[in-house]
Amino acid sequence: MVTLVLVFRRSEALAAAYGLAVTATILLVLALYLLYARRILRRPLWQVVALAAVVGGLELLLLAANIVKIPAGGWISLVIAAALTTIMLVWHRGARILFGRRRELEGPLEQFVAGPDCAVRRVPGLVVYPHGDPTTVPLALRTGVEMNRVLHEHVVIVTMKHIGVPHAHHDDRVHAREIGPGIVQVTYLVGFHDSQDVPSALRTAVALLGHPHEADCPDDCRRHLPALAVDADEAMYVLSVFRIEAGQEPVMPRWQKRLVRLLEKGSANRTQVLHLPPPRTVVMGAETVL
């Protein structure tokens, strides 16, 4: 804000920038509402078109009236919008390439569990792997097995699945299945106001599914998963990381590679985001050249 005041010096120029930004935002909000009305509310197409024609026509007139203010200071709104849009598009493109390469390194989860990679010596212990993609192997799990040729007796893969509500219902937020001997995949539903607390998700899964709910609960009871009969407080957490290094491949211009690498380095610490206890957390992964 101080920079804007020093650059423009006059309140009229700042008013021009503000007016153009507000009218463009109003038009964007209308576009989002039209998508919401059509796809979520299932409004008839003629109602959506009529609303777009009436309200959108008025808002376009307001925007056209403010376009003349671009030389007087409205250009700063366009510059800021262009910069932010460029950053988002570059990150989206880079993330698509990186996540594709990460999926190639991880490989399918079902194939890994059923293949010879899991036919290794089992050692005592409970290890939890936070992982975002339920269809692939956690990178840390694959790396650990390939390097050490051992697998812990109890392995839990926890995936935080975001749903489009503020809070996930407590009674229906845990879904688990045993995908291999001693290997359990837990899907924990979270809303956009819920905390991504992996240790809490593990404790909830153990409390809900780790022990029989009734004395005569059969072994195949859907509410009982014997593989989750573990002590959550003894769990070790292994976090997968995927580092980026700029290379010579012509997949992106060099300035875009540097921007993606800068954004990746500035991302939040996943150990803190997932509430992992530092004394019992290990970080493993791989590196790729972009």
KAPEUR-V990192 format. One record per backbone hydrogen bond with DSSP energy under -0.5 kcal/mol. CO is the residue of the C=O (numbers start at 1). NH is the residue of the N-H. E is the energy in kcal/mol with one decimal. If there is no record, write none. Layout:
# KAPEUR-V990192
CO/NH/E  CO/NH/E
This chain:
# KAPEUR-V990192
1/5/-2.2  2/6/-2.2  3/7/-2.2  4/8/-2.8  5/9/-2.2  8/10/-1.8  10/14/-1.3  11/15/-2.4  12/16/-1.8  13/17/-2.0  14/18/-2.5  15/19/-2.7  16/20/-2.0  17/21/-2.0  18/22/-2.5  19/23/-2.2  20/24/-2.0  21/25/-2.0  22/26/-2.4  23/27/-1.8  24/28/-2.0  25/29/-2.5  26/30/-1.9  27/31/-1.9  28/32/-2.2  29/33/-2.4  30/34/-2.4  31/35/-1.8  32/36/-2.3  33/37/-3.1  34/38/-2.0  35/39/-2.8  36/40/-2.0  36/41/-2.1  37/43/-2.9  44/48/-1.7  45/49/-2.6  46/50/-2.3  47/51/-2.4  48/52/-2.3  49/53/-2.4  50/54/-2.5  51/55/-1.8  51/56/-1.1  53/57/-0.8  54/58/-1.6  55/59/-2.3  56/60/-2.3  57/61/-1.7  58/62/-1.9  59/63/-2.3  60/64/-2.7  61/65/-2.0  62/66/-1.3  63/67/-1.2  64/68/-0.6  66/69/-1.7  67/70/-2.0  69/74/-2.5  70/73/-1.4  70/75/-1.7  73/76/-1.3  74/77/-0.8  74/78/-1.1  75/79/-2.4  76/80/-2.4  77/81/-2.4  78/82/-2.5  79/83/-2.4  80/84/-2.5  81/85/-2.5  82/86/-2.3  83/87/-2.2  84/88/-2.3  85/89/-2.6  86/90/-2.6  87/91/-2.4  88/92/-2.4  89/93/-2.3  90/94/-2.9  91/95/-3.1  92/96/-1.9  93/97/-1.8  94/98/-2.7  95/99/-3.0  96/100/-1.5  97/101/-2.0  98/102/-2.5  99/103/-2.4  100/104/-1.6  101/105/-1.9  102/106/-2.5  103/107/-2.6  107/137/-2.0  108/112/-1.6  109/113/-2.5  110/114/-2.1  111/115/-1.1  112/118/-0.6  115/118/-0.9  116/119/-1.0  118/120/-1.9  121/151/-2.5  123/153/-2.8  125/154/-2.2  126/236/-2.4  127/156/-2.5  128/130/-0.6  128/238/-2.6  129/158/-1.6  130/240/-0.5  132/134/-0.6  133/136/-1.2  135/109/-2.4  138/142/-2.3  139/143/-2.5  140/144/-2.4  141/145/-2.2  142/146/-2.4  143/147/-2.2  144/148/-2.7  145/149/-1.9  149/121/-0.9  151/123/-2.0  154/127/-2.3  155/184/-3.0  156/129/-2.9  156/158/-0.6  157/159/-0.5  157/186/-3.2  158/131/-2.9  159/161/-0.7  159/188/-2.9  160/162/-0.6  161/190/-2.4  163/165/-1.6  165/192/-1.8  166/193/-2.2  169/172/-1.1  170/173/-0.9  173/175/-0.5  173/189/-2.9  175/187/-3.8  177/179/-0.7  177/185/-2.9  180/183/-2.2  182/155/-2.9  182/184/-0.6  183/179/-1.7  183/180/-1.3  184/157/-3.0  184/186/-0.6  185/177/-1.6  186/159/-2.8  186/188/-0.6  187/175/-2.2  187/189/-0.6  188/161/-2.3  190/163/-2.2  191/194/-1.2  195/197/-1.6  196/198/-1.0  197/201/-2.1  198/202/-2.5  199/203/-2.4  200/204/-2.3  201/205/-2.4  202/206/-2.5  203/207/-2.4  204/208/-2.3  205/209/-2.6  205/210/-0.5  206/210/-1.7  209/225/-3.9  214/217/-1.5  218/221/-1.6  221/224/-1.7  224/226/-0.5  225/228/-2.6  226/229/-2.0  228/230/-2.2  230/232/-0.8  231/234/-1.6  232/235/-1.3  236/128/-3.3  237/239/-0.5  237/282/-3.1  239/284/-2.7  241/286/-1.6  243/288/-2.1  245/290/-2.8  249/251/-0.8  249/252/-0.7  253/257/-2.0  254/258/-2.4  255/259/-1.9  256/260/-2.6  257/261/-2.5  258/262/-2.3  259/263/-2.6  260/264/-2.4  261/265/-2.2  262/266/-1.6  264/267/-1.1  268/270/-0.6  269/273/-2.4  270/274/-2.5  271/276/-2.4  272/275/-1.0  274/198/-2.0  274/199/-0.6  276/278/-0.5  277/280/-1.5  278/281/-1.5  280/237/-3.1  282/239/-3.2  284/241/-1.9  286/243/-2.4  288/245/-1.8  288/290/-0.5
